[in-house]
């Protein structure tokens, strides 16, 4: 199904090619000891990710079955006392388990917590759409979590609203579009968003989206628009600290306001 969506997108819209990376100096010769150690380390990485996901699923079962109730009144209190996990971190891990399970049902492999968080920005029923559009737009078989997050945010914002039908140009509910038309609509929105991002960031010394990209190296960040305005939220990956920026009438001012409010916090 994902390959069908990608094919439909490629036929309907101009092809977006991935940027060709410069060649790097690869030195293929490793000693037998180095080759063996590399295999050992790669295995440890894979085992670590697998065990971490199992831990997230175990945490979810502890909560759902209320197995903490013999010693604690709340799951959050149990997590803090017994597991040394903040409330934010508890639910980050549970959300990882939820996203991984929903993706697995659709035949999508989640290979890291960061990838699960990126995919989890969109409603679970649209995970396949997010992956397909990201692959088509980037030209990557395995796109980065940042690429998936960018498309996931677009799909999340479109999922409950009205969109322009790619064929008729009439405004219709996103949910009523067939899968191939959803893919076209999302690709068009992603392309338009990329242009807005380049052209309308103002004259700041540090462009708002560039500052936000820098913040994403240490935190999970979302920019959400509602009837009340736009707002930036951030969850620090190391500490689980949650920050919410001021409401502003547009996304650029919301990012600027968050930057101003948080500059003294994240030092």
N, C-alpha and C positions, 0 to 999 in steps of 0.2 A: 504493500500500500504506500509506503514512504517513497519508493522508487517511482510509483505512478504519479504522486504529487509533484516530485521533482521534475519529471518529464513534462507535466502539464505547465508548470511554472516556466520551464525553459522555452516551451513553444509560445507561450502567451506574452512574455516580457523579454526585454533585451537581456542578454546574458551578462551576468556580473562575474567577472573573472577575479580569482584570487591574485593578490600582488605577488609577483615573483620575488622570492628572497635571494639575496646574494649568496654565492657559493661560499662555503666555509671550508677551512682546512681540516680534513678528516684524516686521522692517522690510525689506520685499521689494525696495526700490529700491536697485539697485547701478549704478554708472557702467559704461559699456561697458568701461573698463579693468579695473574690479573683476570684472566677469563673466568676462572673458577670463582674468584671473589665477586666478580660482577654478577654471575648467575646467583650466588648466594644472596647478594644485596637485593637483586630484582625480586627474588622469591620472598624476601622479608617485606618488601614494599607491598607486594600483592597480598600476603598473609595479613599484614597490618590493616589494610583497607577492608579486607573481608571480616576480620575480627571486630573492627570498629563498627561496621554496619550491624553485625550480630549484637554488639553491645547496645546500639541504638534501638534495635528491635526488642531486646530484653528490657530496656528502660520503658519502652511503650507498654509492654505487658505488665510491668510492675505498676504502672499508673492505671491501666485499664482494669486490671483485676484487683486493684486497691490492696496489694500485698504489703503495703507500708503501714496499714491501719493498726497493727498491733503495737506499734511504737510511736506513730506520729498521726496527728490529726489531718495534716495536709501532705500532698505529694511534694509540693515545693519545699516544705520544711524538712521532709525526709531527704530530699535530694541535697539540700544544703548540709545537713548534719551527717548523713551516712555516706554520701558520695562526693561531698565537697564541690557540688555543681550549683551554679547560680540558676535562678529561675529561667533567665534568658537562654542559658546553655542547655538546660534540660529540654526546652521546647525546640531549640535548634536541632538537637539530636533526634527527637521524636519526629520532627518534620522531615528530616533526612530519611528516616525509616519509611514514613508515609510516601514520600516522593519515589523512593527506590522501589517500593512494592507496586505502586501504581504504574511506574515505567516498565517494570518487569512483566506485568500482565500484557503490556502492549509490545513486548519484544524489544524494549529499549534497554541497553546496558548502561547502568550508572556506575562509573568507576571511581568516584570520589564524592566526599561530602559537598565540596564546592560545586560540583556538577549538579548534584541533587538540589542544592539551594537555587541555582540558576534556573533549572527546569521548573522548580516549584513555584516560581513567580507566576506561571500560567495555571489555569484550571487543569486538573489531571486529564480530563477528556481531550485536551488539546496538546498533550505532550508530543504526540507523533507529528502534529502540525508544526510545532516549534522546531523539532529536530530537522524535519524535511526542509523547511524554509531556511534554517540556518545553514544546512549543508549546501543548498542551492545558491544562497547569497554569497557564501564564503569560498565555495569550491573545495571545502575540506570534508573528507569522510568522517573525521573526528574533530569537530570544531571545538574551540576553547570554551570554558565556562563563561567567559566574558561575552563571547559571541552569542551563546545560548541565552544569557541573561538579557541581552539587548533585544532579542526577538521575543523572549518570554514576556518582557514588560509591555511590548507592543500588543501581543496577543491578549494579555490580561486586560489592558485598557479597552481593547476592541470587543472582547467577548460578550459584555453585557450591554453593548450599545448598538447604534445604527452605523452602517458603513455604506459607502458607495459601491454598488454592484459593478464589478469590472467590465461586464458586457453591456448592461443597460444604462449605467450611470445613474440609476435611481437609488434613493436611500432605502435600505432594507435592514432588518435585524441581522446581525452577524450570524446568529444561530441558524438562520434560514438558508444560508449559502451552502451549496454542496461542497464537499471537501476540496475539490480542485479550485473552486472559486474563492474559498477561504484562503488558500495558499496564495493565489494571485493578489487578493486584497492585502494580505499581511506583507508580502514582498513590496508592494507599492507603498505601503505605510512605512516600512523600514527604510526604503530608498528615500522617501520624502523626509523622514526624520533625520537621516544622515546628512541631507542637504541643509536642513534647518540648523543642525548642529554645527556645520561648517560656516554657514553664512550669517547667522543671527546671534552670535555670542557677545556682541557689543565690543567695547574698546578696553576691557579690563587688561591689566598687566598679565594676569594669569586667567585665561579663558575659563568660564564657569565649568564647562564639561571637562576641560583638561584637569582642573583642580579635582573634580569628582572622580576622574579616572585614577588620579593619584591616591585618593582616599580608598578606592576599591582594592588597592594592594594590601590593605590591612583590615578592611571592614566590608560587610555586605550592605550595599547601598541601594535604595529605591527612590525614585522620584515619581510621586503619584499626584494626579490631578483630579479634583472633585468639583462639585458646584461651589464649594466654599473657597477654592483656590488650590494652588500647588504647594507641595510640602516634600521635604527631603527627610528620609529616615536612614539611620545607620546602626548596624550591630557590629561591634568590635569582635573579631574572630578569636582573639586571645583571651579577653576578659568577659565577653558576653555583654558588655555595657551597651545600652540602647540610648541613642540620641535622636531627638525629633526636632527638626528645624521649624522656623516660623512659617505661617501661611502667607503666600504671596500670590498676586494675580496671574503670574506666568512662571514657567519653569526656570527661566534664567534668573529672575529676581529671587525665586525660592532657593536656588543654589547659592547665589550671592549672600542671601540672608543667613543660610546655614553656615557658610564659610566664615562670615563675620562672627556668628555666635559660637562656633566651635574652635576657632583658631587657638584660643587660649586653653582649650580643653585637651586637645590631642598633641601635646608637646612632650 
